[in-house]
Amino acid sequence: MAGSESFSPDEPALAAARRALGRGLCPECLGRLFGRLGHGLTNPERAARLVAALGTTLPPLSAPCALCQGTFARLSTWVERAERAATGYEWHRFTCGSRWDPELLAREEALWGEVGTAWGESARAAFNRELGKEIERATGARGGTEGAEVVFLADLPVGRAEMTVLPVYFRGRYRKLDRTLPQTRWPCRRCQGRGCDACGGTGKTYPTSVEEVIAAPFLRATDGAGSRFHGMGREDIDARMLGRGRPFVLEILRPRTRSVDLGPIAEALAREGREKVEVLDLAPAEAAEVVRVKEASPEKSYRVGIEGAVAVAKVNEALTFAVGRAIAQRTPTRVAHRRSDRVRTRRIVQARVVEATEGRFTLELRTEAGTYVKEWVEGDGGRTDPSLSSLVGVPLRVAFLDVLEIHDTEA
């Protein structure tokens, strides 16, 4: 029974087929009782082989199929409904599913027991497969779960086909040049994004963000319904992101157009992001890239300007002590309202003074992922131990902070 040409039902299968005859089943449902026999056959072909082996013919139905109620005879109607649901959207790969009346599925399982078949295929699985084949024939698109761009759901009890449009993804690196720009849209804390007098009706704490600057030309090009921004970490609002930029993935929700030319988008970003955001290395991405970006924990390099009445020799002595040693950092006061309160251990990998004047000096640091640099400098009321301030014995204040590099491409 390995192939369609060698399909030769044995006595148990023929006995089950004999018991199934006369139950008002359509060829699809009769053949599906033996769906795991005769690889390469359609269910109606299985039914025909079985009936022929019994030396009889399949009686014509005087009423809709007792099991599927004519569902499989209406596949073309479901294809039309799916095409209507997809009107106005670009898609080339799809998958499909269906929602059935639970009572019908229960009757199907009961029927398997009554006729004694151990080879049945569920109505839902067969319908999904056959609907996929018909959509492929009608549209030229490719079915299957891998790389699907839309998902069709045939709601059989309701008689409606629904379509879910899956996001389209793009990746790149951004450089943030503006010290007043958050990475993502920041809803107004007073109105939670609804709009109020405090935010001027915008629903936002800040006029725009890295996410909004980058997403705007993509939303125009794709006619998307919205976006999600996934960065490899984030910098403080008042910190610049320099060097090769921070890796990100932009997720465009419910796009009507998926095939976009990145050239004009890059030009729009250069124009609209001038003196705020620069975007490098734009390319299409897959959903799996979001996980890679979010789970990455590369070391980072910083330039930090510090104010404090301390001699450079004392700072150098403190840095020699601090590099490579464990730092206990309790969740900073400034983010305690949105992050769990716990102690994290981090390390300064490298540190050196690159500039110094009276009452002010500049460091370049390389740190482990997740190090709170401002708190390491200032101490945060003892929540970071040891801090640079505690090591030099003088209160220090961060005047500015730049991220110089995300070391995500190093071996």
Legacy VTK file of the C-alpha trace (Angstrom):
# vtk DataFile Version 3.0
C-alpha trace
ASCII
DATASET POLYDATA
POINTS 411 float
0.000 0.000 0.000
2.985 2.326 -0.266
1.920 3.954 -3.535
-1.252 4.731 -5.486
-0.608 2.023 -8.100
-0.142 -0.679 -5.447
-3.179 0.268 -3.353
-4.735 -3.085 -2.596
-7.114 -2.959 0.407
-6.821 -5.907 2.793
-9.756 -7.621 4.462
-9.923 -5.372 7.582
-10.050 -2.279 5.358
-12.668 -3.842 3.085
-14.765 -4.865 6.095
-14.671 -1.302 7.413
-15.572 0.051 3.950
-18.487 -2.369 3.743
-19.808 -1.090 7.080
-19.424 2.536 5.884
-21.513 2.039 2.732
-25.122 3.109 3.009
-24.368 5.793 5.606
-24.938 8.653 3.156
-21.277 9.676 2.838
-19.870 11.657 -0.076
-16.794 10.240 -1.864
-14.546 12.629 0.072
-15.810 11.556 3.478
-15.902 7.858 2.597
-12.341 7.939 1.298
-11.190 9.968 4.287
-12.076 7.065 6.581
-9.027 5.416 4.996
-6.935 8.551 4.499
-3.733 6.939 5.743
-3.906 4.146 3.186
-2.807 4.453 -0.424
-0.234 7.230 -0.424
-0.663 9.602 -3.362
-4.419 9.114 -3.773
-7.115 11.692 -3.203
-9.886 10.680 -0.830
-12.454 10.274 -3.657
-9.924 8.027 -5.444
-9.571 5.915 -2.300
-13.332 5.623 -2.109
-13.506 4.500 -5.743
-10.797 1.843 -5.216
-12.489 0.487 -2.123
-15.939 0.335 -3.700
-14.509 -1.380 -6.784
-12.738 -3.930 -4.582
-16.104 -4.658 -2.940
-17.604 -5.280 -6.381
-20.176 -2.530 -6.116
-20.630 1.148 -6.857
-21.001 4.171 -4.640
-24.720 5.004 -4.502
-25.634 8.559 -5.491
-26.556 10.879 -2.644
-30.138 12.056 -2.432
-29.236 14.586 0.289
-26.117 16.449 1.445
-23.377 14.249 2.882
-24.427 12.941 6.287
-21.054 13.901 7.721
-19.683 17.064 6.059
-23.080 18.414 4.932
-21.675 19.180 1.477
-18.721 21.238 2.729
-16.208 19.612 0.369
-18.523 20.207 -2.589
-18.391 23.936 -1.880
-14.604 24.422 -1.970
-14.874 26.847 -4.903
-17.168 29.057 -2.814
-14.574 29.176 -0.041
-11.871 30.082 -2.546
-13.987 33.021 -3.712
-14.535 34.129 -0.113
-10.795 33.928 0.593
-10.004 35.999 -2.504
-12.530 38.633 -1.455
-10.975 38.798 2.016
-7.558 39.334 0.400
-8.656 42.147 -1.906
-6.232 45.061 -1.763
-3.333 43.104 -0.256
-0.128 41.813 -1.826
0.707 38.224 -0.892
2.556 35.352 -2.523
2.669 32.683 0.190
-0.183 31.607 2.414
-1.459 29.004 4.805
-5.041 28.214 5.674
-7.108 26.725 8.441
-10.731 26.208 9.309
-13.182 26.373 12.198
-15.749 23.566 12.413
-18.862 22.779 14.410
-17.594 20.678 17.358
-20.625 18.392 17.060
-19.694 17.495 13.479
-16.140 16.626 14.511
-17.497 14.531 17.362
-19.793 12.669 14.928
-16.785 11.975 12.732
-14.837 10.377 15.587
-17.892 8.338 16.555
-18.175 7.129 12.951
-14.575 5.913 12.996
-15.441 3.704 15.955
-18.679 2.447 14.388
-17.108 1.329 11.119
-13.874 0.131 12.746
-11.339 2.168 10.814
-7.869 2.854 12.168
-6.822 4.879 9.143
-9.053 7.961 9.294
-8.062 11.538 8.458
-9.900 14.391 10.165
-12.289 16.534 8.163
-10.466 19.658 9.287
-7.049 18.440 8.073
-8.453 17.292 4.734
-10.410 20.491 4.180
-7.413 22.675 4.985
-5.271 20.735 2.531
-7.817 20.743 -0.281
-8.675 24.409 0.231
-4.979 25.211 0.034
-4.689 23.346 -3.263
-7.643 25.213 -4.723
-6.311 28.612 -3.601
-2.976 27.741 -5.213
-4.729 26.902 -8.508
-6.857 30.035 -8.433
-4.161 32.544 -7.452
-0.767 31.095 -8.339
0.371 31.702 -4.739
2.266 29.046 -2.802
0.639 27.311 0.162
2.314 25.983 3.307
3.248 27.239 6.740
6.862 28.117 5.892
7.205 31.758 4.895
3.456 32.380 4.915
2.485 36.033 4.468
-1.247 35.649 5.084
-3.411 33.139 6.909
-6.908 32.296 5.691
-9.455 30.949 8.167
-12.649 29.408 6.839
-15.268 29.795 9.575
-17.656 27.056 8.451
-20.480 27.568 10.993
-20.575 31.311 10.218
-19.945 30.996 6.476
-17.184 33.603 6.385
-13.537 33.546 5.312
-11.188 35.689 7.373
-7.643 36.702 6.520
-4.816 37.540 8.913
-1.993 39.536 7.328
1.343 38.641 8.859
3.902 41.391 9.462
6.760 42.248 7.132
10.184 42.853 8.673
13.202 45.036 7.910
16.524 45.290 9.706
19.261 47.886 9.934
21.350 49.947 12.344
20.529 53.423 13.585
22.673 56.267 14.826
20.895 58.708 17.171
22.290 62.236 17.087
19.620 64.046 19.123
19.797 64.029 22.935
16.056 64.666 23.277
14.847 61.646 21.307
13.579 58.400 22.926
14.032 55.122 21.079
10.316 54.255 20.953
7.049 56.150 21.157
6.570 57.285 24.767
2.884 57.587 25.774
1.919 60.506 28.003
1.937 59.257 31.590
-1.035 61.410 32.566
-3.453 60.250 29.864
-1.747 56.958 28.845
-1.753 57.947 25.186
-5.364 59.126 24.881
-4.490 62.830 24.588
-4.826 65.531 27.223
-3.878 69.137 27.976
-0.522 68.072 29.412
0.590 66.491 26.115
-1.196 68.932 23.848
-3.544 66.219 22.655
-0.752 64.126 21.111
-0.868 61.337 23.661
2.953 61.436 23.761
5.571 62.610 26.239
8.004 63.483 23.431
7.102 64.811 19.975
8.727 61.905 18.127
11.090 58.954 18.564
13.658 56.897 16.705
10.917 54.357 15.989
8.561 56.941 14.497
11.252 58.561 12.362
12.329 55.198 10.934
8.840 53.711 10.597
7.247 56.656 8.755
8.603 55.993 5.224
8.072 52.248 5.639
4.442 52.778 6.634
3.912 54.978 3.586
5.556 52.452 1.255
3.702 49.432 2.631
0.432 51.144 3.605
0.849 49.355 6.916
-1.496 49.696 9.877
1.256 50.273 12.438
4.721 49.239 13.535
6.724 47.623 16.314
10.354 48.505 16.898
12.810 45.918 18.218
16.220 47.296 19.187
19.298 45.484 20.466
18.916 47.243 23.801
18.342 50.978 24.107
20.221 54.103 25.077
18.989 56.783 27.472
17.008 59.608 25.905
19.821 62.105 26.564
22.531 59.776 25.184
23.654 59.691 21.586
24.133 56.422 19.677
27.200 56.752 17.434
29.683 54.406 15.715
28.131 51.782 13.451
24.774 52.304 15.092
22.444 50.081 17.113
20.970 47.010 15.364
17.183 46.981 15.075
14.319 45.144 13.412
11.254 47.085 12.293
8.004 45.126 12.175
5.276 46.564 9.928
1.792 45.421 10.904
-0.858 44.424 8.353
0.992 45.749 5.270
-0.996 46.048 2.054
2.223 46.115 0.004
5.103 43.797 0.865
7.493 44.363 -2.051
9.174 47.720 -1.452
12.228 49.424 -2.912
14.567 50.238 -0.042
16.384 52.904 -2.095
13.663 55.574 -1.908
13.014 54.654 1.723
16.687 55.219 2.571
16.536 58.594 0.794
13.441 59.583 2.755
15.110 58.560 6.017
18.190 60.646 5.214
15.956 63.634 4.483
13.440 63.297 7.320
15.900 62.129 9.952
18.455 64.872 9.313
20.333 65.823 12.513
18.201 63.327 14.462
18.579 59.781 13.185
20.794 58.109 10.592
19.937 54.631 9.332
22.508 52.228 7.913
22.512 48.752 6.330
18.788 48.506 5.567
17.690 45.056 4.400
14.634 42.775 4.469
14.426 40.532 7.541
12.533 37.518 8.860
10.524 37.185 12.056
13.296 35.075 13.623
15.569 38.110 13.471
13.487 39.744 16.213
14.458 37.012 18.660
18.132 37.292 17.733
18.129 41.052 18.255
16.174 40.950 21.526
18.230 38.139 23.059
21.662 39.461 22.068
23.866 40.741 24.875
26.972 42.259 23.288
29.484 44.405 25.112
29.220 48.152 24.506
31.659 51.055 24.369
30.844 54.505 25.741
32.232 58.001 26.006
31.135 59.664 29.230
31.770 63.226 30.359
32.040 63.557 34.141
32.087 66.545 36.484
33.785 66.379 39.874
36.617 67.927 41.899
39.106 65.076 41.656
42.662 64.736 40.366
43.213 62.683 37.208
45.781 60.540 39.027
43.067 59.533 41.516
40.693 58.688 38.673
43.331 56.516 36.973
43.998 54.720 40.237
40.274 54.040 40.647
39.954 52.759 37.088
42.856 50.353 37.576
41.011 48.931 40.570
37.588 48.839 38.873
38.399 47.189 35.534
37.495 43.509 35.536
36.030 43.494 39.051
32.418 42.610 39.838
30.003 45.507 40.284
26.743 44.958 42.153
24.035 47.096 40.562
20.615 47.221 42.124
17.891 48.331 39.717
18.424 52.110 39.335
16.024 54.494 40.992
15.161 56.102 37.647
13.836 52.842 36.158
12.584 51.106 39.311
8.968 51.934 38.393
9.128 49.718 35.279
11.751 47.046 36.046
11.989 44.373 38.706
13.979 45.372 41.759
16.994 43.079 41.892
20.782 43.152 42.001
22.733 42.446 38.818
26.453 41.769 38.620
28.323 43.533 35.825
31.924 44.420 34.922
33.852 47.253 33.338
35.947 45.587 30.638
38.164 48.545 29.702
38.406 52.162 30.875
40.690 55.107 30.217
40.747 58.869 30.629
40.812 60.550 27.200
40.486 64.192 28.258
40.742 66.136 31.488
40.375 69.751 32.598
39.854 71.232 36.038
36.672 69.824 37.537
35.839 67.755 34.451
37.150 64.669 32.653
36.050 62.306 29.886
36.266 58.513 29.968
35.998 55.887 27.267
34.631 52.615 28.622
33.859 49.147 27.403
31.335 47.309 29.567
29.393 44.098 29.784
25.859 44.163 28.414
23.349 45.678 30.812
25.772 47.863 32.744
24.174 51.077 34.000
26.982 53.511 33.224
25.494 56.614 34.836
24.872 54.736 38.059
28.372 53.244 37.978
29.770 56.773 37.828
27.459 58.467 40.340
26.592 55.581 42.685
22.797 56.055 42.733
22.710 56.511 46.497
24.717 53.327 47.100
22.618 51.109 44.825
25.738 50.533 42.656
28.731 49.197 44.605
31.466 50.028 44.034
30.878 53.157 41.985
33.528 55.411 40.520
32.354 58.132 42.889
32.921 55.886 45.909
36.339 54.817 44.636
37.620 58.380 44.222
35.883 59.571 47.395
34.280 62.562 45.645
30.722 63.069 44.347
30.663 62.790 40.562
28.024 63.761 38.030
27.563 62.564 34.438
27.511 65.568 32.105
26.945 63.613 28.881
26.942 60.055 27.606
27.519 58.662 24.112
27.307 55.032 23.028
30.304 54.581 20.738
29.804 50.981 19.632
27.621 47.891 19.960
30.056 44.978 19.676
27.527 42.538 18.221
29.591 41.296 15.269
32.676 40.211 17.196
33.446 36.509 17.494
LINES 1 412
411 0 1 2 3 4 5 6 7 8 9 10 11 12 13 14 15 16 17 18 19 20 21 22 23 24 25 26 27 28 29 30 31 32 33 34 35 36 37 38 39 40 41 42 43 44 45 46 47 48 49 50 51 52 53 54 55 56 57 58 59 60 61 62 63 64 65 66 67 68 69 70 71 72 73 74 75 76 77 78 79 80 81 82 83 84 85 86 87 88 89 90 91 92 93 94 95 96 97 98 99 100 101 102 103 104 105 106 107 108 109 110 111 112 113 114 115 116 117 118 119 120 121 122 123 124 125 126 127 128 129 130 131 132 133 134 135 136 137 138 139 140 141 142 143 144 145 146 147 148 149 150 151 152 153 154 155 156 157 158 159 160 161 162 163 164 165 166 167 168 169 170 171 172 173 174 175 176 177 178 179 180 181 182 183 184 185 186 187 188 189 190 191 192 193 194 195 196 197 198 199 200 201 202 203 204 205 206 207 208 209 210 211 212 213 214 215 216 217 218 219 220 221 222 223 224 225 226 227 228 229 230 231 232 233 234 235 236 237 238 239 240 241 242 243 244 245 246 247 248 249 250 251 252 253 254 255 256 257 258 259 260 261 262 263 264 265 266 267 268 269 270 271 272 273 274 275 276 277 278 279 280 281 282 283 284 285 286 287 288 289 290 291 292 293 294 295 296 297 298 299 300 301 302 303 304 305 306 307 308 309 310 311 312 313 314 315 316 317 318 319 320 321 322 323 324 325 326 327 328 329 330 331 332 333 334 335 336 337 338 339 340 341 342 343 344 345 346 347 348 349 350 351 352 353 354 355 356 357 358 359 360 361 362 363 364 365 366 367 368 369 370 371 372 373 374 375 376 377 378 379 380 381 382 383 384 385 386 387 388 389 390 391 392 393 394 395 396 397 398 399 400 401 402 403 404 405 406 407 408 409 410
